[in-house]
């Protein structure tokens, strides 16, 4: 499913980029690549990047990641600074489907 901007205006997007190892950052999808792809998606779909959260060197085996926790706290706050949390793939958010649920 593709989320596009609503009739009320563009969605505010927080891009979450994460790598767990140096090898992953160098050989797989780097943080700059994840951010660039997220920015392209936002531009193509008429949405705006409200924030970018970077979590280098953190495993997604659980949610005990400081930047991830701060992002979730902000997303659920009264301030509600963004409408969408965008990740390159679900593995950037969680490795374990049970934790994701």
Biopython code that builds the backbone (N, CA, C, O; Angstrom):
import numpy as np
from Bio.PDB.StructureBuilder import StructureBuilder

atoms = [
    (1, "UNK", "N", (0.842, -1.174, 0.000)),
    (1, "UNK", "CA", (0.000, 0.000, 0.000)),
    (1, "UNK", "C", (0.887, 1.237, 0.000)),
    (1, "UNK", "O", (1.847, 1.313, 0.766)),
    (2, "UNK", "N", (0.578, 2.184, -0.836)),
    (2, "UNK", "CA", (1.324, 3.427, -0.903)),
    (2, "UNK", "C", (0.520, 4.523, -0.230)),
    (2, "UNK", "O", (-0.657, 4.721, -0.531)),
    (3, "UNK", "N", (1.163, 5.228, 0.680)),
    (3, "UNK", "CA", (0.512, 6.345, 1.357)),
    (3, "UNK", "C", (0.863, 7.625, 0.625)),
    (3, "UNK", "O", (2.039, 7.946, 0.453)),
    (4, "UNK", "N", (-0.126, 8.337, 0.204)),
    (4, "UNK", "CA", (0.094, 9.611, -0.476)),
    (4, "UNK", "C", (-0.431, 10.735, 0.400)),
    (4, "UNK", "O", (-1.102, 10.499, 1.404)),
    (5, "UNK", "N", (-0.120, 11.942, 0.008)),
    (5, "UNK", "CA", (-0.592, 13.073, 0.803)),
    (5, "UNK", "C", (-2.120, 13.111, 0.796)),
    (5, "UNK", "O", (-2.766, 12.695, -0.166)),
    (6, "UNK", "N", (-2.669, 13.615, 1.876)),
    (6, "UNK", "CA", (-4.124, 13.692, 2.005)),
    (6, "UNK", "C", (-4.625, 14.979, 1.362)),
    (6, "UNK", "O", (-3.829, 15.873, 1.072)),
    (7, "UNK", "N", (-5.944, 15.086, 1.132)),
    (7, "UNK", "CA", (-6.492, 16.334, 0.581)),
    (7, "UNK", "C", (-6.195, 17.529, 1.486)),
    (7, "UNK", "O", (-6.146, 18.665, 1.014)),
    (8, "UNK", "N", (-5.997, 17.283, 2.775)),
    (8, "UNK", "CA", (-5.722, 18.371, 3.722)),
    (8, "UNK", "C", (-4.286, 18.873, 3.597)),
    (8, "UNK", "O", (-3.941, 19.900, 4.181)),
    (9, "UNK", "N", (-3.456, 18.173, 2.855)),
    (9, "UNK", "CA", (-2.080, 18.603, 2.684)),
    (9, "UNK", "C", (-1.120, 17.435, 2.761)),
    (9, "UNK", "O", (-1.529, 16.299, 2.999)),
    (10, "UNK", "N", (0.151, 17.713, 2.561)),
    (10, "UNK", "CA", (1.136, 16.646, 2.568)),
    (10, "UNK", "C", (1.300, 16.025, 3.952)),
    (10, "UNK", "O", (1.186, 16.704, 4.972)),
    (11, "UNK", "N", (1.571, 14.726, 3.964)),
    (11, "UNK", "CA", (1.859, 14.038, 5.225)),
    (11, "UNK", "C", (3.257, 14.438, 5.677)),
    (11, "UNK", "O", (4.154, 14.657, 4.863)),
    (12, "UNK", "N", (3.421, 14.527, 6.989)),
    (12, "UNK", "CA", (4.734, 14.820, 7.585)),
    (12, "UNK", "C", (5.398, 13.493, 7.896)),
    (12, "UNK", "O", (4.841, 12.667, 8.619)),
    (13, "UNK", "N", (6.588, 13.290, 7.349)),
    (13, "UNK", "CA", (7.262, 12.001, 7.411)),
    (13, "UNK", "C", (8.521, 12.090, 8.259)),
    (13, "UNK", "O", (9.286, 13.049, 8.158)),
    (14, "UNK", "N", (8.723, 11.085, 9.092)),
    (14, "UNK", "CA", (9.986, 10.906, 9.810)),
    (14, "UNK", "C", (10.676, 9.710, 9.174)),
    (14, "UNK", "O", (10.142, 8.600, 9.189)),
    (15, "UNK", "N", (11.855, 9.931, 8.620)),
    (15, "UNK", "CA", (12.637, 8.842, 8.032)),
    (15, "UNK", "C", (13.482, 8.237, 9.148)),
    (15, "UNK", "O", (14.222, 8.945, 9.831)),
    (16, "UNK", "N", (13.366, 6.918, 9.328)),
    (16, "UNK", "CA", (14.181, 6.203, 10.325)),
    (16, "UNK", "C", (15.190, 5.354, 9.573)),
    (16, "UNK", "O", (14.815, 4.450, 8.825)),
    (17, "UNK", "N", (16.475, 5.644, 9.770)),
    (17, "UNK", "CA", (17.554, 4.926, 9.098)),
    (17, "UNK", "C", (18.439, 4.249, 10.142)),
    (17, "UNK", "O", (18.825, 4.855, 11.142)),
    (18, "UNK", "N", (18.752, 2.965, 9.882)),
    (18, "UNK", "CA", (19.528, 2.204, 10.856)),
    (18, "UNK", "C", (20.432, 1.205, 10.156)),
    (18, "UNK", "O", (20.043, 0.583, 9.168)),
    (19, "UNK", "N", (21.634, 1.060, 10.675)),
    (19, "UNK", "CA", (22.517, -0.057, 10.333)),
    (19, "UNK", "C", (23.006, -0.645, 11.642)),
    (19, "UNK", "O", (23.126, 0.055, 12.648)),
    (20, "UNK", "N", (23.289, -1.955, 11.616)),
    (20, "UNK", "CA", (23.714, -2.586, 12.861)),
    (20, "UNK", "C", (25.215, -2.838, 12.915)),
    (20, "UNK", "O", (25.770, -3.001, 14.001)),
    (21, "UNK", "N", (25.879, -2.872, 11.768)),
    (21, "UNK", "CA", (27.311, -3.145, 11.749)),
    (21, "UNK", "C", (28.020, -2.234, 10.766)),
    (21, "UNK", "O", (27.392, -1.657, 9.878)),
    (22, "UNK", "N", (29.330, -2.106, 10.926)),
    (22, "UNK", "CA", (30.143, -1.332, 9.992)),
    (22, "UNK", "C", (30.101, -1.967, 8.616)),
    (22, "UNK", "O", (30.034, -1.260, 7.610)),
    (23, "UNK", "N", (30.140, -3.301, 8.555)),
    (23, "UNK", "CA", (30.074, -4.009, 7.280)),
    (23, "UNK", "C", (28.784, -3.664, 6.554)),
    (23, "UNK", "O", (28.781, -3.413, 5.349)),
    (24, "UNK", "N", (27.704, -3.655, 7.294)),
    (24, "UNK", "CA", (26.415, -3.329, 6.697)),
    (24, "UNK", "C", (26.421, -1.902, 6.155)),
    (24, "UNK", "O", (25.892, -1.644, 5.074)),
    (25, "UNK", "N", (27.007, -0.994, 6.889)),
    (25, "UNK", "CA", (27.060, 0.406, 6.458)),
    (25, "UNK", "C", (27.887, 0.569, 5.193)),
    (25, "UNK", "O", (27.580, 1.415, 4.354)),
    (26, "UNK", "N", (28.947, -0.244, 5.048)),
    (26, "UNK", "CA", (29.828, -0.122, 3.890)),
    (26, "UNK", "C", (29.341, -0.926, 2.693)),
    (26, "UNK", "O", (29.449, -0.464, 1.558)),
    (27, "UNK", "N", (28.804, -2.127, 2.926)),
    (27, "UNK", "CA", (28.499, -3.035, 1.831)),
    (27, "UNK", "C", (27.024, -3.154, 1.492)),
    (27, "UNK", "O", (26.681, -3.429, 0.342)),
    (28, "UNK", "N", (26.171, -2.961, 2.434)),
    (28, "UNK", "CA", (24.749, -3.109, 2.182)),
    (28, "UNK", "C", (24.137, -1.734, 1.956)),
    (28, "UNK", "O", (24.710, -0.902, 1.254)),
    (29, "UNK", "N", (23.016, -1.505, 2.529)),
    (29, "UNK", "CA", (22.332, -0.228, 2.354)),
    (29, "UNK", "C", (22.790, 0.745, 3.436)),
    (29, "UNK", "O", (22.433, 0.594, 4.605)),
    (30, "UNK", "N", (23.568, 1.727, 3.051)),
    (30, "UNK", "CA", (24.105, 2.680, 4.013)),
    (30, "UNK", "C", (23.014, 3.626, 4.506)),
    (30, "UNK", "O", (21.942, 3.730, 3.910)),
    (31, "UNK", "N", (23.310, 4.305, 5.594)),
    (31, "UNK", "CA", (22.373, 5.288, 6.133)),
    (31, "UNK", "C", (22.090, 6.389, 5.104)),
    (31, "UNK", "O", (20.925, 6.732, 4.903)),
    (32, "UNK", "N", (23.110, 6.955, 4.444)),
    (32, "UNK", "CA", (22.798, 7.967, 3.425)),
    (32, "UNK", "C", (21.904, 7.417, 2.302)),
    (32, "UNK", "O", (21.041, 8.133, 1.796)),
    (33, "UNK", "N", (22.106, 6.153, 1.911)),
    (33, "UNK", "CA", (21.248, 5.550, 0.887)),
    (33, "UNK", "C", (19.806, 5.435, 1.372)),
    (33, "UNK", "O", (18.872, 5.737, 0.630)),
    (34, "UNK", "N", (19.624, 4.999, 2.616)),
    (34, "UNK", "CA", (18.271, 4.871, 3.168)),
    (34, "UNK", "C", (17.577, 6.235, 3.205)),
    (34, "UNK", "O", (16.401, 6.351, 2.858)),
    (35, "UNK", "N", (18.308, 7.254, 3.624)),
    (35, "UNK", "CA", (17.738, 8.598, 3.713)),
    (35, "UNK", "C", (17.396, 9.118, 2.318)),
    (35, "UNK", "O", (16.317, 9.673, 2.109)),
    (36, "UNK", "N", (18.306, 8.942, 1.368)),
    (36, "UNK", "CA", (18.058, 9.424, 0.005)),
    (36, "UNK", "C", (16.826, 8.749, -0.597)),
    (36, "UNK", "O", (16.016, 9.409, -1.247)),
    (37, "UNK", "N", (16.680, 7.451, -0.389)),
    (37, "UNK", "CA", (15.511, 6.754, -0.921)),
    (37, "UNK", "C", (14.231, 7.237, -0.240)),
    (37, "UNK", "O", (13.193, 7.367, -0.890)),
    (38, "UNK", "N", (14.299, 7.503, 1.059)),
    (38, "UNK", "CA", (13.143, 8.035, 1.774)),
    (38, "UNK", "C", (12.764, 9.418, 1.282)),
    (38, "UNK", "O", (11.583, 9.723, 1.119)),
    (39, "UNK", "N", (13.761, 10.253, 1.045)),
    (39, "UNK", "CA", (13.500, 11.605, 0.532)),
    (39, "UNK", "C", (12.882, 11.549, -0.861)),
    (39, "UNK", "O", (11.974, 12.319, -1.176)),
    (40, "UNK", "N", (13.379, 10.632, -1.697)),
    (40, "UNK", "CA", (12.802, 10.474, -3.036)),
    (40, "UNK", "C", (11.348, 10.028, -2.952)),
    (40, "UNK", "O", (10.495, 10.534, -3.681)),
    (41, "UNK", "N", (11.066, 9.071, -2.055)),
    (41, "UNK", "CA", (9.689, 8.589, -1.886)),
    (41, "UNK", "C", (8.779, 9.742, -1.469)),
    (41, "UNK", "O", (7.677, 9.893, -1.996)),
    (42, "UNK", "N", (9.240, 10.543, -0.530)),
    (42, "UNK", "CA", (8.439, 11.688, -0.074)),
    (42, "UNK", "C", (8.164, 12.653, -1.225)),
    (42, "UNK", "O", (7.030, 13.091, -1.414)),
    (43, "UNK", "N", (9.191, 12.978, -1.984)),
    (43, "UNK", "CA", (9.029, 13.907, -3.104)),
    (43, "UNK", "C", (8.071, 13.345, -4.149)),
    (43, "UNK", "O", (7.228, 14.072, -4.673)),
    (44, "UNK", "N", (8.197, 12.065, -4.450)),
    (44, "UNK", "CA", (7.339, 11.442, -5.461)),
    (44, "UNK", "C", (5.880, 11.368, -5.026)),
    (44, "UNK", "O", (4.978, 11.361, -5.863)),
    (45, "UNK", "N", (5.649, 11.314, -3.720)),
    (45, "UNK", "CA", (4.295, 11.145, -3.204)),
    (45, "UNK", "C", (3.716, 12.420, -2.601)),
    (45, "UNK", "O", (2.646, 12.388, -1.993)),
    (46, "UNK", "N", (4.413, 13.537, -2.765)),
    (46, "UNK", "CA", (3.890, 14.819, -2.307)),
    (46, "UNK", "C", (3.902, 15.000, -0.800)),
    (46, "UNK", "O", (3.112, 15.775, -0.261)),
    (47, "UNK", "N", (4.788, 14.294, -0.115)),
    (47, "UNK", "CA", (4.888, 14.410, 1.343)),
    (47, "UNK", "C", (6.142, 15.182, 1.716)),
    (47, "UNK", "O", (7.041, 15.351, 0.892)),
    (48, "UNK", "N", (6.206, 15.654, 2.967)),
    (48, "UNK", "CA", (7.366, 16.426, 3.414)),
    (48, "UNK", "C", (8.123, 15.652, 4.492)),
    (48, "UNK", "O", (7.531, 14.954, 5.315)),
    (49, "UNK", "N", (9.444, 15.795, 4.464)),
    (49, "UNK", "CA", (10.286, 15.184, 5.492)),
    (49, "UNK", "C", (10.279, 16.121, 6.691)),
    (49, "UNK", "O", (10.817, 17.226, 6.625)),
    (50, "UNK", "N", (9.673, 15.681, 7.779)),
    (50, "UNK", "CA", (9.595, 16.487, 8.995)),
    (50, "UNK", "C", (10.797, 16.247, 9.892)),
    (50, "UNK", "O", (11.189, 17.123, 10.662)),
    (51, "UNK", "N", (11.387, 15.046, 9.792)),
    (51, "UNK", "CA", (12.518, 14.699, 10.644)),
    (51, "UNK", "C", (13.211, 13.487, 10.054)),
    (51, "UNK", "O", (12.617, 12.731, 9.284)),
    (52, "UNK", "N", (14.463, 13.307, 10.417)),
    (52, "UNK", "CA", (15.229, 12.117, 10.065)),
    (52, "UNK", "C", (15.900, 11.628, 11.337)),
    (52, "UNK", "O", (16.598, 12.382, 12.015)),
    (53, "UNK", "N", (15.681, 10.361, 11.653)),
    (53, "UNK", "CA", (16.271, 9.761, 12.849)),
    (53, "UNK", "C", (17.270, 8.711, 12.393)),
    (53, "UNK", "O", (16.937, 7.810, 11.623)),
    (54, "UNK", "N", (18.506, 8.839, 12.879)),
    (54, "UNK", "CA", (19.585, 7.931, 12.493)),
    (54, "UNK", "C", (20.008, 7.129, 13.706)),
    (54, "UNK", "O", (20.255, 7.682, 14.778)),
    (55, "UNK", "N", (20.089, 5.819, 13.525)),
    (55, "UNK", "CA", (20.473, 4.909, 14.612)),
    (55, "UNK", "C", (21.621, 4.033, 14.104)),
    (55, "UNK", "O", (21.384, 2.915, 13.649)),
    (56, "UNK", "N", (22.863, 4.526, 14.175)),
    (56, "UNK", "CA", (23.994, 3.731, 13.691)),
    (56, "UNK", "C", (24.412, 2.674, 14.717)),
    (56, "UNK", "O", (24.370, 2.914, 15.924)),
    (57, "UNK", "N", (24.807, 1.523, 14.227)),
    (57, "UNK", "CA", (25.359, 0.485, 15.083)),
    (57, "UNK", "C", (24.400, -0.091, 16.095)),
    (57, "UNK", "O", (24.818, -0.460, 17.192)),
    (58, "UNK", "N", (23.111, -0.179, 15.756)),
    (58, "UNK", "CA", (22.121, -0.698, 16.701)),
    (58, "UNK", "C", (21.386, -1.877, 16.077)),
    (58, "UNK", "O", (20.889, -1.790, 14.954)),
    (59, "UNK", "N", (21.322, -2.971, 16.811)),
    (59, "UNK", "CA", (20.595, -4.142, 16.351)),
    (59, "UNK", "C", (19.100, -3.937, 16.523)),
    (59, "UNK", "O", (18.658, -3.244, 17.440)),
    (60, "UNK", "N", (18.327, -4.544, 15.637)),
    (60, "UNK", "CA", (16.868, -4.432, 15.720)),
    (60, "UNK", "C", (16.259, -5.687, 16.334)),
    (60, "UNK", "O", (15.097, -6.006, 16.079)),
    (61, "UNK", "N", (17.037, -6.396, 17.137)),
    (61, "UNK", "CA", (16.488, -7.596, 17.772)),
    (61, "UNK", "C", (15.500, -7.239, 18.873)),
    (61, "UNK", "O", (14.688, -8.074, 19.272)),
    (62, "UNK", "N", (15.561, -6.019, 19.361)),
    (62, "UNK", "CA", (14.559, -5.524, 20.309)),
    (62, "UNK", "C", (14.418, -4.023, 20.109)),
    (62, "UNK", "O", (15.061, -3.442, 19.235)),
    (63, "UNK", "N", (13.577, -3.402, 20.917)),
    (63, "UNK", "CA", (13.362, -1.963, 20.731)),
    (63, "UNK", "C", (14.161, -1.107, 21.712)),
    (63, "UNK", "O", (13.850, 0.069, 21.899)),
    (64, "UNK", "N", (15.181, -1.680, 22.334)),
    (64, "UNK", "CA", (16.012, -0.942, 23.286)),
    (64, "UNK", "C", (17.074, -0.127, 22.538)),
    (64, "UNK", "O", (18.275, -0.294, 22.752)),
    (65, "UNK", "N", (16.605, 0.742, 21.675)),
    (65, "UNK", "CA", (17.483, 1.627, 20.902)),
    (65, "UNK", "C", (17.099, 3.053, 21.260)),
    (65, "UNK", "O", (15.941, 3.434, 21.089)),
    (66, "UNK", "N", (18.038, 3.849, 21.751)),
    (66, "UNK", "CA", (17.706, 5.174, 22.270)),
    (66, "UNK", "C", (16.996, 6.086, 21.261)),
    (66, "UNK", "O", (15.986, 6.705, 21.595)),
    (67, "UNK", "N", (17.509, 6.171, 20.046)),
    (67, "UNK", "CA", (16.898, 7.068, 19.065)),
    (67, "UNK", "C", (15.518, 6.556, 18.631)),
    (67, "UNK", "O", (14.602, 7.343, 18.392)),
    (68, "UNK", "N", (15.385, 5.244, 18.536)),
    (68, "UNK", "CA", (14.094, 4.647, 18.204)),
    (68, "UNK", "C", (13.065, 4.989, 19.272)),
    (68, "UNK", "O", (11.946, 5.393, 18.955)),
    (69, "UNK", "N", (13.443, 4.828, 20.538)),
    (69, "UNK", "CA", (12.525, 5.120, 21.641)),
    (69, "UNK", "C", (12.124, 6.590, 21.660)),
    (69, "UNK", "O", (10.957, 6.911, 21.883)),
    (70, "UNK", "N", (13.084, 7.486, 21.428)),
    (70, "UNK", "CA", (12.769, 8.920, 21.382)),
    (70, "UNK", "C", (11.810, 9.231, 20.236)),
    (70, "UNK", "O", (10.897, 10.043, 20.390)),
    (71, "UNK", "N", (12.018, 8.582, 19.080)),
    (71, "UNK", "CA", (11.152, 8.800, 17.934)),
    (71, "UNK", "C", (9.726, 8.340, 18.236)),
    (71, "UNK", "O", (8.768, 9.048, 17.922)),
    (72, "UNK", "N", (9.579, 7.167, 18.839)),
    (72, "UNK", "CA", (8.253, 6.633, 19.167)),
    (72, "UNK", "C", (7.569, 7.534, 20.200)),
    (72, "UNK", "O", (6.372, 7.798, 20.096)),
    (73, "UNK", "N", (8.321, 8.001, 21.188)),
    (73, "UNK", "CA", (7.759, 8.905, 22.195)),
    (73, "UNK", "C", (7.239, 10.178, 21.537)),
    (73, "UNK", "O", (6.142, 10.642, 21.849)),
    (74, "UNK", "N", (8.029, 10.741, 20.624)),
    (74, "UNK", "CA", (7.590, 11.949, 19.919)),
    (74, "UNK", "C", (6.375, 11.673, 19.041)),
    (74, "UNK", "O", (5.448, 12.481, 18.984)),
    (75, "UNK", "N", (6.380, 10.530, 18.357)),
    (75, "UNK", "CA", (5.272, 10.199, 17.452)),
    (75, "UNK", "C", (3.951, 10.061, 18.188)),
    (75, "UNK", "O", (2.894, 10.353, 17.630)),
    (76, "UNK", "N", (4.005, 9.620, 19.428)),
    (76, "UNK", "CA", (2.780, 9.389, 20.199)),
    (76, "UNK", "C", (2.470, 10.528, 21.171)),
    (76, "UNK", "O", (1.525, 10.438, 21.954)),
    (77, "UNK", "N", (3.256, 11.585, 21.121)),
    (77, "UNK", "CA", (3.032, 12.722, 22.016)),
    (77, "UNK", "C", (1.892, 13.596, 21.508)),
    (77, "UNK", "O", (1.431, 13.442, 20.376)),
    (78, "UNK", "N", (1.444, 14.513, 22.358)),
    (78, "UNK", "CA", (0.414, 15.477, 21.943)),
    (78, "UNK", "C", (0.893, 16.354, 20.803)),
    (78, "UNK", "O", (0.098, 16.789, 19.971)),
    (79, "UNK", "N", (2.190, 16.614, 20.764)),
    (79, "UNK", "CA", (2.779, 17.438, 19.707)),
    (79, "UNK", "C", (2.558, 16.807, 18.328)),
    (79, "UNK", "O", (2.310, 17.520, 17.355)),
    (80, "UNK", "N", (2.644, 15.491, 18.242)),
    (80, "UNK", "CA", (2.410, 14.740, 17.000)),
    (80, "UNK", "C", (3.147, 15.384, 15.815)),
    (80, "UNK", "O", (2.510, 15.871, 14.881)),
    (81, "UNK", "N", (4.506, 15.386, 15.852)),
    (81, "UNK", "CA", (5.267, 16.117, 14.833)),
    (81, "UNK", "C", (5.311, 15.467, 13.451)),
    (81, "UNK", "O", (5.714, 16.112, 12.483)),
    (82, "UNK", "N", (4.904, 14.203, 13.344)),
    (82, "UNK", "CA", (4.880, 13.560, 12.034)),
    (82, "UNK", "C", (3.745, 12.543, 11.974)),
    (82, "UNK", "O", (3.268, 12.036, 12.989)),
    (83, "UNK", "N", (3.333, 12.269, 10.730)),
    (83, "UNK", "CA", (2.212, 11.371, 10.478)),
    (83, "UNK", "C", (2.659, 9.968, 10.117)),
    (83, "UNK", "O", (1.941, 8.998, 10.361)),
    (84, "UNK", "N", (3.839, 9.860, 9.538)),
    (84, "UNK", "CA", (4.352, 8.589, 9.026)),
    (84, "UNK", "C", (5.778, 8.397, 9.518)),
    (84, "UNK", "O", (6.571, 9.338, 9.521)),
    (85, "UNK", "N", (6.106, 7.171, 9.935)),
    (85, "UNK", "CA", (7.501, 6.777, 10.155)),
    (85, "UNK", "C", (7.850, 5.894, 8.966)),
    (85, "UNK", "O", (7.250, 4.838, 8.766)),
    (86, "UNK", "N", (8.823, 6.334, 8.183)),
    (86, "UNK", "CA", (9.198, 5.648, 6.952)),
    (86, "UNK", "C", (10.522, 4.932, 7.147)),
    (86, "UNK", "O", (11.506, 5.538, 7.571)),
    (87, "UNK", "N", (10.548, 3.641, 6.840)),
    (87, "UNK", "CA", (11.775, 2.846, 6.895)),
    (87, "UNK", "C", (12.000, 2.206, 5.533)),
    (87, "UNK", "O", (11.053, 1.954, 4.788)),
    (88, "UNK", "N", (13.249, 1.951, 5.224)),
    (88, "UNK", "CA", (13.576, 1.328, 3.943)),
    (88, "UNK", "C", (12.947, -0.055, 3.841)),
    (88, "UNK", "O", (12.419, -0.424, 2.792)),
    (89, "UNK", "N", (13.000, -0.810, 4.915)),
    (89, "UNK", "CA", (12.377, -2.133, 4.975)),
    (89, "UNK", "C", (12.047, -2.412, 6.438)),
    (89, "UNK", "O", (12.617, -1.797, 7.340)),
    (90, "UNK", "N", (11.133, -3.334, 6.663)),
    (90, "UNK", "CA", (10.738, -3.630, 8.050)),
    (90, "UNK", "C", (11.918, -4.106, 8.890)),
    (90, "UNK", "O", (11.902, -3.945, 10.111)),
    (91, "UNK", "N", (12.943, -4.689, 8.265)),
    (91, "UNK", "CA", (14.110, -5.132, 9.032)),
    (91, "UNK", "C", (14.862, -3.961, 9.654)),
    (91, "UNK", "O", (15.617, -4.154, 10.607)),
    (92, "UNK", "N", (14.669, -2.747, 9.130)),
    (92, "UNK", "CA", (15.290, -1.570, 9.742)),
    (92, "UNK", "C", (14.579, -1.227, 11.044)),
    (92, "UNK", "O", (15.178, -0.649, 11.952)),
    (93, "UNK", "N", (13.300, -1.583, 11.134)),
    (93, "UNK", "CA", (12.500, -1.298, 12.326)),
    (93, "UNK", "C", (12.655, -2.428, 13.352)),
    (93, "UNK", "O", (12.994, -2.184, 14.510)),
    (94, "UNK", "N", (12.402, -3.659, 12.914)),
    (94, "UNK", "CA", (12.488, -4.831, 13.792)),
    (94, "UNK", "C", (12.950, -6.042, 13.005)),
    (94, "UNK", "O", (12.561, -6.216, 11.850)),
    (95, "UNK", "N", (13.762, -6.869, 13.606)),
    (95, "UNK", "CA", (14.178, -8.135, 12.999)),
    (95, "UNK", "C", (13.173, -9.237, 13.316)),
    (95, "UNK", "O", (12.987, -10.159, 12.522)),
    (96, "UNK", "N", (12.535, -9.143, 14.457)),
    (96, "UNK", "CA", (11.646, -10.189, 14.942)),
    (96, "UNK", "C", (10.193, -9.754, 14.735)),
    (96, "UNK", "O", (9.780, -8.700, 15.218)),
    (97, "UNK", "N", (9.431, -10.565, 14.020)),
    (97, "UNK", "CA", (8.031, -10.210, 13.728)),
    (97, "UNK", "C", (7.210, -10.064, 15.011)),
    (97, "UNK", "O", (6.297, -9.240, 15.055)),
    (98, "UNK", "N", (7.509, -10.836, 16.046)),
    (98, "UNK", "CA", (6.774, -10.729, 17.301)),
    (98, "UNK", "C", (7.017, -9.378, 17.966)),
    (98, "UNK", "O", (6.093, -8.789, 18.526)),
    (99, "UNK", "N", (8.251, -8.885, 17.909)),
    (99, "UNK", "CA", (8.527, -7.553, 18.464)),
    (99, "UNK", "C", (7.808, -6.480, 17.656)),
    (99, "UNK", "O", (7.331, -5.489, 18.209)),
    (100, "UNK", "N", (7.737, -6.684, 16.358)),
    (100, "UNK", "CA", (7.049, -5.726, 15.498)),
    (100, "UNK", "C", (5.587, -5.602, 15.881)),
    (100, "UNK", "O", (5.043, -4.499, 15.941)),
    (101, "UNK", "N", (4.953, -6.739, 16.141)),
    (101, "UNK", "CA", (3.520, -6.726, 16.508)),
    (101, "UNK", "C", (3.337, -6.022, 17.822)),
    (101, "UNK", "O", (2.212, -5.903, 18.308)),
]
sb = StructureBuilder()
sb.init_structure("model")
sb.init_model(0)
sb.init_chain("A")
sb.init_seg("    ")
for serial, (resi, resn, name, xyz) in enumerate(atoms, 1):
    if name == "N":
        sb.init_residue(resn, " ", resi, " ")
    sb.init_atom(name, np.array(xyz, "f"), 0.0, 1.0, " ", f" {name:<3s}", serial, name[0])
structure = sb.get_structure()
